[in-house]
Amino acid sequence: MLTRLFFPTTLLLLAYGFWVSSDFQVITAGVVIFLFGMVYLEQGFKVYTGGLLENILKKTTNSTLKSLGVGVLTTAVLQSSSLVSVIVISFLSAGLIELVAGIGIIFGANLGSTAGAWLVAVYGLNIKLASYAMPMLVFGLILKSHANKILHGLGYILLGVGFLFLGIHYMKTGFDAFANTIDLAAFAMDGYAGVLVYTLLGMLATIIMQSTNATMVLTFSALATGQLTYDNALALAIGSNIGTTVTAILGSISANSAGKRLAVAHLLFNVVTASITIALLQPLITSVDVLASMIGIAPDNYTLKLAIFHTLFNIIGVVALLPFTKILVRWLETLFKDPKGHSALNLADSEHSQMRRARYLNPAVLSYPDAAMRAMTRECANLYRNTLELICYGIYLTGDKLRETDNLSDLVHTWKREKQPWAIKELYIRHIKGIYADIIHYSGALEGSLPKQQAQELFALKVACRDFVQAIKHVKHIYKNMGLYIDSENEQIRHQYNQLRLRIASVLKLVDLLGVRRNYDHIREHADQLKQELNEQDWQTNKELNELIRSQQVDSIMASSLMNDSAHVHDACTSLIDGAVIMLTRDREEYRDYSLNPMPSENNIS
């Protein structure tokens, strides 16, 4: 209800503000132009990142202090702690970084966000930014249209900085004119009541604009023109830090448990930092005055003192919480638990009655090709694990039994899974279809942004996933007969169907062992050997079937079922082998010559 009312209420308030004050129009336009500049700036930096950001994260997040430094540096450059938070959440969800490293980056991002405050305080309000903005916009627009990637990215950056400068100019101009009509300082509030009210206002402004920098620029502009008292400006700065966590929380909604842990860590850091700052506000104000005096800042230069305060309370937050990072990680891991056990088909768990979706893929990671490819690889491996469990279910075994036993022949002839409460098609929809659909969807969105080699590797991954799904399709066809004949009173047909179970179980076992990557020739040798054995087994089954028919040990219904099911088993095993080989050799030279034809829809299982 509140969500539905919020949007029209905001529009009405803006319309009323535009009607009563032309100066309000100028300030609001400045905010919009500033935010527009942030969008262009982010686009520009994304052009240059490619695999750079992924490589930086891999090489510099092996310690908490390094992660902290990465957070400070990337946020200072990108000028958006919210963007850094969303990127880190997506990377963590994709398994590219550890939670400890992610928390360190988030702590650093809060500290790095103060760089923008210093730039505005030192330069933004003391020089005519509009005169610099105009040529930047002109050159930016020209360069943005260039085919060269470097110049194209530079064009976006120039447009971004130009719009940022223009936005700051309009906000300052609007507040200057506003001072002649309405004295906003008359609405100042003293004491802790004022701190709490303006903290909430700062939080609300940041949530609406989705930018700490925009809130801080507004605060600096109002403070510089005397429209805001120093104490209330400090409270707005505190609130802006809390408000920025909303973007991270929204970004974690589609993330897995790892992404949610980081979003909570981000929220916790900002709330704890704000609480400490509010509790120690007067000592902090005194400390700011002392520091300002030491570095030669005038007592009435409140904009620079606000920048000092903004930096100081973020440093306090880092110092207060960084020593407890490992404790925080343990608590978050108990709060958001990962799925337990090897088995993907935990039928006793009611939450698995819902369709499973991709675990590692999310929209944010698509902007970073190397990270997206690693996430896609992990998701395809996840699909394979689910495929293995579902095929085991289809032959009345379990994945755990398959992994534990050293004698598959004894297993299939002496043990079967008794409780089979679900149809295999229902389990396919629940555990495979959603993940496969997400893989196809995200690969389609990703493919156009990849260089040729990665695009062909992505195609190979899709082929592997298609093979896994095809294997399930074939097992689905034998499921009913398998359940009927492994309990048959006819010893011969029971033996033949247990042999089919053994054939599939052997391939699953061997394919699972191939997961420990070896050299390419060895993998191909094993795969070719497996296929040769499958052909021989298929031929042997047909030979034995002919003898059983001649001796009238099986009837015609049993014979036709066995012949068809033997073919399905052969095709299922072949698909499993092909999929596994592609997964392990997708970056080999021979896969780079594949033509990138469209993949068939994931709805190919009826």
C-alpha positions as CSV (number, residue, x, y, z in Angstrom):
1,M,0.0,0.0,0.0
2,L,2.8,2.4,1.0
3,T,4.7,1.6,-2.1
4,R,1.8,2.4,-4.4
5,L,1.2,5.7,-2.6
6,F,4.9,6.7,-2.6
7,F,5.2,7.3,-6.4
8,P,2.1,9.5,-7.0
9,T,2.8,11.4,-3.8
10,T,6.3,12.2,-4.9
11,L,5.1,13.4,-8.3
12,L,2.4,15.6,-6.7
13,L,5.0,17.2,-4.3
14,L,7.4,17.8,-7.2
15,A,4.6,19.4,-9.3
16,Y,3.6,21.6,-6.4
17,G,7.2,22.7,-5.8
18,F,7.6,23.5,-9.5
19,W,4.4,25.6,-9.4
20,V,5.3,27.7,-6.3
21,S,9.0,28.2,-7.0
22,S,11.1,28.6,-10.2
23,D,14.2,28.3,-8.0
24,F,13.0,24.9,-6.8
25,Q,12.9,23.9,-10.5
26,V,16.5,24.9,-10.9
27,I,17.6,22.9,-7.9
28,T,15.7,19.8,-9.0
29,A,17.0,20.1,-12.5
30,G,20.5,20.3,-11.0
31,V,19.9,17.0,-9.1
32,V,18.6,15.3,-12.2
33,I,21.5,16.5,-14.4
34,F,23.9,15.3,-11.6
35,L,22.4,11.9,-11.5
36,F,22.4,11.7,-15.3
37,G,26.1,12.4,-15.2
38,M,26.6,9.6,-12.7
39,V,24.9,7.2,-15.2
40,Y,27.3,8.3,-18.0
41,L,30.3,8.1,-15.8
42,E,29.5,4.5,-14.8
43,Q,29.0,3.6,-18.5
44,G,32.4,5.1,-19.3
45,F,34.2,3.2,-16.7
46,K,32.5,-0.1,-17.7
47,V,33.9,0.3,-21.2
48,Y,37.4,0.2,-19.7
49,T,36.9,-2.5,-17.1
50,G,36.5,-5.6,-19.3
51,G,38.5,-8.2,-17.4
52,L,40.4,-5.5,-15.5
53,L,38.1,-5.3,-12.5
54,E,37.9,-9.0,-12.2
55,N,41.7,-9.3,-12.3
56,I,42.1,-6.6,-9.7
57,L,39.6,-8.4,-7.4
58,K,41.3,-11.8,-7.9
59,K,44.8,-10.4,-7.2
60,T,44.1,-7.9,-4.4
61,T,41.5,-9.5,-2.2
62,N,43.6,-12.2,-0.5
63,S,43.7,-10.1,2.7
64,T,41.2,-7.9,4.5
65,L,43.5,-4.8,4.3
66,K,44.0,-5.3,0.5
67,S,40.2,-5.6,0.1
68,L,39.8,-2.4,2.1
69,G,42.2,-0.6,-0.2
70,V,40.4,-1.9,-3.3
71,G,37.1,-0.6,-1.9
72,V,38.6,2.8,-1.3
73,L,40.3,3.1,-4.7
74,T,37.4,1.8,-6.8
75,T,34.8,4.0,-5.1
76,A,37.1,7.1,-5.3
77,V,37.5,6.4,-9.1
78,L,33.9,5.3,-9.9
79,Q,32.4,7.9,-7.5
80,S,29.6,5.5,-6.6
81,S,29.7,3.4,-3.5
82,S,26.3,2.0,-4.5
83,L,27.7,0.8,-7.8
84,V,30.7,-0.8,-6.1
85,S,28.3,-2.5,-3.6
86,V,26.1,-4.0,-6.4
87,I,29.2,-5.2,-8.3
88,V,30.7,-6.8,-5.3
89,I,27.4,-8.5,-4.4
90,S,27.1,-9.9,-7.9
91,F,30.8,-11.1,-7.8
92,L,30.3,-12.7,-4.4
93,S,27.1,-14.4,-5.6
94,A,29.0,-15.8,-8.6
95,G,31.6,-17.2,-6.3
96,L,34.4,-15.0,-7.6
97,I,35.4,-13.6,-4.2
98,E,35.1,-14.7,-0.6
99,L,32.7,-13.1,1.9
100,V,35.6,-11.7,4.0
101,A,37.0,-9.9,1.0
102,G,33.6,-8.6,0.0
103,I,33.1,-7.1,3.5
104,G,36.5,-5.5,3.3
105,I,35.6,-3.9,-0.1
106,I,32.3,-2.6,1.3
107,F,34.0,-1.1,4.3
108,G,36.5,0.6,1.9
109,A,33.8,1.7,-0.4
110,N,32.2,3.8,2.4
111,L,35.6,5.4,3.0
112,G,36.2,5.9,-0.7
113,S,32.9,7.7,-1.0
114,T,34.3,10.7,0.9
115,A,36.6,11.5,-2.0
116,G,33.6,13.0,-3.8
117,A,32.8,15.2,-0.8
118,W,36.3,16.6,-0.7
119,L,36.2,17.4,-4.5
120,V,32.9,19.3,-4.1
121,A,34.0,21.1,-0.9
122,V,37.4,22.1,-2.3
123,Y,36.6,22.8,-6.0
124,G,32.9,22.4,-6.7
125,L,31.7,25.4,-4.8
126,N,34.6,27.8,-5.4
127,I,35.0,27.8,-9.2
128,K,32.5,28.3,-12.1
129,L,32.0,24.7,-13.1
130,A,29.6,25.5,-15.9
131,S,32.4,27.0,-17.9
132,Y,34.3,23.6,-17.8
133,A,31.1,21.6,-18.3
134,M,30.2,22.9,-21.7
135,P,33.3,21.9,-23.6
136,M,33.3,18.5,-21.8
137,L,29.8,17.9,-23.1
138,V,30.7,18.9,-26.6
139,F,33.8,16.7,-26.8
140,G,32.2,13.9,-24.9
141,L,29.3,13.7,-27.4
142,I,31.7,13.6,-30.3
143,L,34.0,10.9,-28.8
144,K,31.0,8.8,-27.6
145,S,30.1,8.2,-31.3
146,H,33.6,7.0,-32.2
147,A,34.1,3.4,-33.1
148,N,37.4,3.1,-31.1
149,K,36.7,1.6,-27.7
150,I,39.1,3.8,-25.8
151,L,37.7,7.0,-27.3
152,H,34.2,5.7,-27.0
153,G,34.7,5.2,-23.2
154,L,36.4,8.5,-22.9
155,G,33.4,10.2,-24.5
156,Y,31.1,8.7,-21.8
157,I,33.4,9.8,-19.0
158,L,33.6,13.4,-20.4
159,L,29.8,13.5,-20.7
160,G,29.5,12.1,-17.2
161,V,31.9,14.7,-15.6
162,G,30.4,17.5,-17.7
163,F,26.8,16.7,-16.5
164,L,28.1,16.3,-12.9
165,F,29.7,19.8,-13.1
166,L,26.5,21.2,-14.7
167,G,24.3,19.6,-12.0
168,I,26.4,21.1,-9.2
169,H,26.3,24.5,-10.9
170,Y,22.5,24.4,-11.1
171,M,22.1,23.3,-7.5
172,K,24.3,26.0,-6.2
173,T,22.6,28.6,-8.5
174,G,19.2,27.5,-7.3
175,F,20.1,27.7,-3.6
176,D,21.7,31.2,-4.2
177,A,18.4,32.4,-5.7
178,F,16.3,30.5,-3.1
179,A,18.0,32.5,-0.3
180,N,16.3,35.7,-1.6
181,T,12.8,34.2,-1.3
182,I,12.7,31.6,1.4
183,D,15.1,31.2,4.4
184,L,15.4,27.5,4.8
185,A,17.7,28.0,7.8
186,A,14.6,29.1,9.7
187,F,13.6,25.5,9.8
188,A,16.8,24.4,11.5
189,M,16.4,22.1,14.5
190,D,18.8,22.0,17.5
191,G,19.7,19.1,19.8
192,Y,19.3,15.4,19.3
193,A,15.8,16.0,17.9
194,G,17.4,17.9,15.0
195,V,20.0,15.2,14.5
196,L,17.5,12.5,14.3
197,V,15.1,14.4,12.0
198,Y,17.9,15.5,9.6
199,T,19.5,12.0,9.6
200,L,16.1,10.6,8.5
201,L,15.9,13.3,5.8
202,G,19.4,12.5,4.6
203,M,18.5,8.8,4.5
204,L,15.2,9.5,2.6
205,A,17.0,11.8,0.1
206,T,19.6,9.2,-0.7
207,I,17.0,6.4,-1.1
208,I,15.0,8.6,-3.6
209,M,18.1,9.7,-5.6
210,Q,20.0,6.4,-5.1
211,S,23.2,8.4,-4.7
212,T,25.2,9.5,-1.7
213,N,27.1,12.0,-3.8
214,A,23.9,13.7,-4.9
215,T,22.7,14.1,-1.3
216,M,26.1,15.4,-0.3
217,V,26.3,17.9,-3.2
218,L,22.8,19.2,-2.2
219,T,24.0,19.4,1.4
220,F,27.2,21.3,0.5
221,S,25.2,23.7,-1.8
222,A,22.6,24.5,0.9
223,L,25.3,24.9,3.5
224,A,27.5,27.2,1.3
225,T,24.5,29.5,0.7
226,G,23.5,29.6,4.3
227,Q,20.3,27.7,3.7
228,L,21.3,24.9,6.1
229,T,23.0,25.0,9.5
230,Y,26.3,23.2,10.1
231,D,24.8,20.9,12.8
232,N,21.9,19.9,10.5
233,A,24.3,19.4,7.6
234,L,26.3,16.9,9.7
235,A,23.1,14.9,10.4
236,L,22.2,14.9,6.7
237,A,25.7,13.4,6.0
238,I,25.1,10.7,8.5
239,G,21.7,9.9,7.0
240,S,23.1,9.7,3.5
241,N,25.5,6.9,4.5
242,I,22.5,4.8,5.8
243,G,20.4,5.5,2.7
244,T,23.0,4.2,0.3
245,T,22.6,0.7,1.6
246,V,19.1,0.4,0.0
247,T,20.8,0.0,-3.4
248,A,22.8,-2.9,-2.1
249,I,19.8,-4.5,-0.5
250,L,17.8,-4.2,-3.7
251,G,20.8,-5.7,-5.6
252,S,20.9,-8.7,-3.2
253,I,17.2,-9.6,-3.7
254,S,18.1,-11.7,-6.8
255,A,21.4,-12.9,-5.3
256,N,22.0,-16.1,-3.5
257,S,22.8,-16.5,0.3
258,A,26.3,-15.1,-0.2
259,G,25.1,-11.9,-1.8
260,K,22.5,-11.5,1.0
261,R,25.2,-11.9,3.6
262,L,27.2,-9.0,2.1
263,A,24.1,-6.8,1.8
264,V,23.4,-7.3,5.5
265,A,27.1,-6.6,6.3
266,H,26.8,-3.3,4.4
267,L,23.6,-2.3,6.2
268,L,25.1,-3.3,9.6
269,F,28.3,-1.3,8.9
270,N,26.4,1.9,8.1
271,V,23.9,1.6,10.9
272,V,26.6,0.9,13.5
273,T,28.7,3.7,12.2
274,A,25.8,6.1,12.2
275,S,24.9,5.0,15.8
276,I,28.4,5.6,17.1
277,T,28.6,8.9,15.3
278,I,25.3,10.2,16.8
279,A,26.3,9.0,20.2
280,L,29.7,10.7,20.0
281,L,28.5,13.7,18.0
282,Q,29.8,16.5,20.2
283,P,33.3,15.0,20.7
284,L,33.5,14.5,16.9
285,I,32.5,18.1,16.2
286,T,35.3,19.2,18.6
287,S,37.7,16.8,16.9
288,V,36.7,18.3,13.5
289,D,37.4,21.8,14.8
290,V,40.8,20.8,16.1
291,L,41.8,19.1,12.8
292,A,40.5,22.0,10.8
293,S,42.6,24.4,12.9
294,M,45.7,22.2,12.5
295,I,45.5,22.2,8.7
296,G,44.6,25.9,8.4
297,I,40.9,25.7,7.6
298,A,39.0,28.8,8.8
299,P,36.5,28.3,11.7
300,D,33.6,29.5,9.5
301,N,34.5,27.3,6.4
302,Y,31.8,24.8,7.2
303,T,31.9,23.1,3.8
304,L,35.5,21.8,4.3
305,K,34.7,21.0,8.0
306,L,31.7,18.9,6.7
307,A,34.1,17.0,4.4
308,I,36.4,16.4,7.4
309,F,33.5,15.1,9.4
310,H,32.2,12.9,6.6
311,T,35.7,11.3,6.4
312,L,36.2,11.0,10.1
313,F,33.0,9.2,10.9
314,N,33.6,6.7,8.1
315,I,37.1,6.0,9.5
316,I,35.6,5.4,12.9
317,G,33.3,2.9,11.4
318,V,36.1,1.0,9.7
319,V,38.3,1.1,12.8
320,A,35.4,-0.1,15.0
321,L,34.2,-3.0,12.8
322,L,37.2,-4.2,10.9
323,P,38.7,-6.3,13.8
324,F,35.4,-8.1,14.1
325,T,35.2,-9.1,10.4
326,K,35.7,-12.9,11.0
327,I,33.1,-12.9,13.8
328,L,30.7,-11.0,11.5
329,V,31.3,-13.6,8.7
330,R,30.5,-16.5,11.1
331,W,27.3,-14.8,12.2
332,L,26.2,-14.1,8.6
333,E,26.9,-17.7,7.6
334,T,24.5,-18.9,10.3
335,L,21.9,-16.2,9.3
336,F,21.9,-17.2,5.6
337,K,22.8,-20.9,5.2
338,D,23.8,-22.6,2.0
339,P,21.9,-25.7,0.8
340,K,23.3,-28.7,2.6
341,G,24.7,-32.0,1.3
342,H,25.7,-33.3,-2.1
343,S,22.2,-34.3,-3.1
344,A,20.4,-31.8,-5.2
345,L,17.1,-33.7,-4.8
346,N,16.5,-33.4,-1.1
347,L,12.9,-34.5,-1.2
348,A,12.5,-34.2,2.6
349,D,13.0,-30.5,2.3
350,S,9.8,-28.7,1.6
351,E,11.5,-25.6,0.3
352,H,12.6,-27.6,-2.8
353,S,9.0,-27.9,-3.9
354,Q,9.5,-24.5,-5.7
355,M,11.2,-24.3,-9.1
356,R,15.0,-23.8,-8.6
357,R,16.6,-20.9,-10.4
358,A,20.2,-20.1,-11.3
359,R,22.4,-19.9,-8.2
360,Y,25.4,-17.9,-9.6
361,L,23.9,-15.8,-12.4
362,N,22.5,-12.3,-11.9
363,P,22.0,-9.3,-14.1
364,A,24.8,-7.2,-12.5
365,V,27.5,-9.6,-13.3
366,L,26.7,-9.5,-17.1
367,S,28.5,-6.2,-17.3
368,Y,31.8,-7.9,-16.6
369,P,32.6,-10.6,-19.3
370,D,35.3,-12.5,-17.4
371,A,33.2,-12.6,-14.2
372,A,30.1,-13.5,-16.2
373,M,31.9,-16.4,-17.9
374,R,33.1,-17.8,-14.6
375,A,29.6,-17.5,-13.2
376,M,28.2,-19.3,-16.2
377,T,30.7,-22.1,-15.8
378,R,29.8,-22.6,-12.2
379,E,26.1,-22.6,-13.1
380,C,26.6,-25.2,-15.8
381,A,28.4,-27.3,-13.2
382,N,25.5,-26.8,-10.9
383,L,23.1,-28.0,-13.6
384,Y,25.3,-31.1,-14.1
385,R,25.2,-32.0,-10.4
386,N,21.4,-31.7,-10.5
387,T,21.4,-33.8,-13.7
388,L,23.4,-36.5,-12.0
389,E,21.0,-36.7,-9.1
390,L,18.0,-36.7,-11.3
391,I,19.3,-39.5,-13.5
392,C,20.2,-41.5,-10.4
393,Y,16.6,-41.0,-9.3
394,G,15.4,-42.2,-12.7
395,I,17.3,-45.5,-12.3
396,Y,16.2,-45.9,-8.7
397,L,19.5,-45.1,-7.1
398,T,20.9,-42.1,-5.2
399,G,23.9,-39.9,-5.9
400,D,25.3,-40.6,-2.4
401,K,25.1,-44.4,-3.0
402,L,26.7,-44.1,-6.3
403,R,29.7,-42.1,-4.9
404,E,30.1,-44.3,-1.8
405,T,30.2,-47.8,-3.5
406,D,33.2,-49.4,-5.1
407,N,31.1,-52.3,-6.6
408,L,28.4,-50.9,-8.8
409,S,27.3,-54.4,-10.0
410,D,26.4,-55.5,-6.5
411,L,24.7,-52.2,-5.8
412,V,22.3,-52.3,-8.8
413,H,21.5,-56.0,-8.4
414,T,20.9,-55.9,-4.6
415,W,19.6,-52.3,-3.9
416,K,17.0,-49.9,-5.2
417,R,15.6,-46.7,-3.9
418,E,12.2,-47.7,-2.4
419,K,10.5,-44.3,-2.0
420,Q,10.0,-42.6,-5.4
421,P,7.2,-40.1,-4.5
422,W,7.7,-37.8,-7.5
423,A,7.4,-38.3,-11.2
424,I,10.7,-37.6,-13.0
425,K,9.0,-35.0,-15.2
426,E,8.0,-33.1,-12.0
427,L,11.5,-33.3,-10.7
428,Y,12.9,-32.0,-14.0
429,I,10.6,-29.0,-13.8
430,R,11.6,-28.4,-10.2
431,H,15.3,-28.9,-10.3
432,I,16.4,-28.5,-14.0
433,K,14.1,-26.4,-16.1
434,G,14.5,-23.1,-14.2
435,I,18.2,-23.3,-14.1
436,Y,18.5,-24.3,-17.7
437,A,16.1,-21.5,-18.7
438,D,18.3,-19.0,-16.8
439,I,21.4,-20.3,-18.5
440,I,19.9,-19.8,-21.9
441,H,18.5,-16.4,-21.0
442,Y,21.7,-15.0,-19.5
443,S,23.9,-16.5,-22.2
444,G,21.7,-14.8,-24.9
445,A,22.1,-11.5,-23.1
446,L,25.9,-12.0,-22.6
447,E,26.9,-13.4,-26.0
448,G,26.8,-10.1,-28.0
449,S,29.3,-8.4,-25.6
450,L,31.9,-11.2,-25.7
451,P,35.1,-11.4,-27.8
452,K,35.1,-14.3,-30.3
453,Q,37.0,-16.8,-28.1
454,Q,34.8,-16.3,-25.1
455,A,31.6,-16.3,-27.3
456,Q,32.6,-19.7,-28.6
457,E,33.4,-21.0,-25.1
458,L,30.0,-19.8,-24.0
459,F,28.4,-21.7,-27.0
460,A,30.3,-24.8,-25.9
461,L,28.9,-24.5,-22.4
462,K,25.4,-24.2,-23.8
463,V,25.9,-27.4,-25.9
464,A,27.1,-29.2,-22.8
465,C,24.0,-28.1,-20.9
466,R,21.8,-29.2,-23.8
467,D,23.5,-32.6,-23.7
468,F,22.8,-32.9,-20.0
469,V,19.1,-32.1,-20.5
470,Q,18.9,-34.5,-23.4
471,A,20.3,-37.3,-21.1
472,I,17.4,-36.6,-18.7
473,K,15.0,-36.8,-21.6
474,H,16.1,-40.3,-22.5
475,V,16.0,-41.4,-18.8
476,K,12.5,-40.0,-18.5
477,H,11.4,-42.4,-21.3
478,I,12.8,-45.5,-19.4
479,Y,11.6,-44.5,-15.9
480,K,8.2,-46.3,-16.0
481,N,9.5,-49.5,-17.5
482,M,12.5,-49.4,-15.2
483,G,10.3,-49.3,-12.1
484,L,8.1,-52.1,-13.5
485,Y,10.8,-54.6,-14.6
486,I,13.5,-54.4,-11.9
487,D,10.8,-55.8,-9.6
488,S,9.5,-58.3,-12.2
489,E,9.0,-62.0,-11.3
490,N,10.7,-62.8,-14.7
491,E,14.3,-63.2,-13.7
492,Q,15.6,-62.6,-17.2
493,I,13.9,-59.2,-17.8
494,R,14.8,-58.2,-14.2
495,H,18.5,-59.0,-15.0
496,Q,18.4,-57.1,-18.3
497,Y,17.0,-53.9,-16.7
498,N,19.5,-54.1,-13.9
499,Q,22.2,-54.2,-16.6
500,L,20.8,-51.0,-18.0
501,R,21.0,-49.5,-14.6
502,L,24.6,-50.6,-14.3
503,R,25.4,-49.1,-17.7
504,I,24.1,-45.7,-16.7
505,A,25.6,-45.9,-13.2
506,S,29.0,-46.8,-14.6
507,V,29.0,-43.8,-17.0
508,L,27.9,-41.4,-14.2
509,K,30.7,-42.7,-12.0
510,L,33.4,-42.4,-14.7
511,V,32.1,-39.0,-15.9
512,D,32.2,-37.8,-12.3
513,L,35.8,-38.9,-12.0
514,L,36.7,-36.9,-15.2
515,G,35.8,-33.8,-13.2
516,V,39.3,-33.7,-11.9
517,R,40.7,-32.0,-15.0
518,R,43.5,-33.8,-16.8
519,N,45.3,-33.2,-20.0
520,Y,43.1,-32.9,-23.1
521,D,44.3,-36.1,-24.8
522,H,43.6,-38.2,-21.7
523,I,40.1,-36.9,-21.4
524,R,39.4,-37.7,-25.1
525,E,40.9,-41.1,-24.7
526,H,38.6,-42.0,-21.8
527,A,35.6,-40.6,-23.6
528,D,36.3,-42.6,-26.8
529,Q,36.9,-45.7,-24.7
530,L,33.6,-45.2,-22.9
531,K,31.7,-44.8,-26.1
532,Q,33.3,-47.9,-27.6
533,E,32.2,-49.9,-24.5
534,L,28.7,-48.5,-24.8
535,N,28.4,-49.7,-28.4
536,E,29.6,-53.1,-27.4
537,Q,27.1,-53.3,-24.5
538,D,24.3,-52.2,-26.8
539,W,25.2,-54.9,-29.3
540,Q,25.4,-57.5,-26.5
541,T,22.0,-56.5,-25.2
542,N,20.5,-57.0,-28.6
543,K,22.2,-60.3,-29.0
544,E,20.9,-61.5,-25.6
545,L,17.5,-60.2,-26.4
546,N,17.3,-62.3,-29.6
547,E,18.2,-65.4,-27.6
548,L,15.6,-64.6,-25.0
549,I,12.9,-64.2,-27.7
550,R,13.9,-67.4,-29.4
551,S,13.8,-69.3,-26.1
552,Q,10.5,-67.6,-25.2
553,Q,11.9,-66.4,-21.8
554,V,10.4,-63.0,-22.4
555,D,7.2,-62.0,-24.2
556,S,6.9,-59.6,-27.1
557,I,5.9,-56.7,-24.9
558,M,9.0,-57.1,-22.7
559,A,11.2,-57.5,-25.7
560,S,10.0,-54.3,-27.4
561,S,10.3,-52.4,-24.2
562,L,13.9,-53.6,-23.6
563,M,14.9,-52.8,-27.2
564,N,13.6,-49.3,-27.0
565,D,14.9,-48.7,-23.5
566,S,18.4,-50.0,-24.4
567,A,18.5,-47.4,-27.2
568,H,17.4,-44.6,-24.8
569,V,20.1,-45.7,-22.3
570,H,22.8,-45.7,-25.0
571,D,21.7,-42.1,-26.1
572,A,21.5,-40.9,-22.5
573,C,25.1,-42.2,-21.7
574,T,26.4,-40.7,-25.0
575,S,24.9,-37.3,-24.1
576,L,26.4,-37.4,-20.6
577,I,29.8,-38.2,-22.0
578,D,29.6,-35.5,-24.7
579,G,28.5,-32.9,-22.2
580,A,31.2,-33.8,-19.7
581,V,34.0,-33.6,-22.4
582,I,32.7,-30.3,-23.7
583,M,32.7,-28.9,-20.1
584,L,36.3,-30.0,-19.6
585,T,37.6,-29.0,-23.0
586,R,35.5,-26.0,-24.0
587,D,38.5,-23.7,-24.2
588,R,40.4,-26.0,-26.6
589,E,41.2,-24.9,-30.1
590,E,38.7,-27.2,-31.9
591,Y,35.7,-25.5,-30.1
592,R,36.7,-22.1,-31.4
593,D,35.6,-23.0,-34.9
594,Y,32.0,-23.7,-34.0
595,S,29.5,-21.6,-35.7
596,L,27.3,-19.8,-33.2
597,N,23.9,-21.1,-34.1
598,P,20.9,-20.4,-31.9
599,M,20.3,-23.0,-29.2
600,P,17.0,-24.8,-29.1
601,S,14.6,-23.8,-26.4
602,E,14.7,-25.4,-23.0
603,N,11.1,-26.5,-23.5
604,N,12.3,-29.4,-25.7
605,I,11.4,-31.9,-22.9
606,S,7.7,-32.8,-23.1
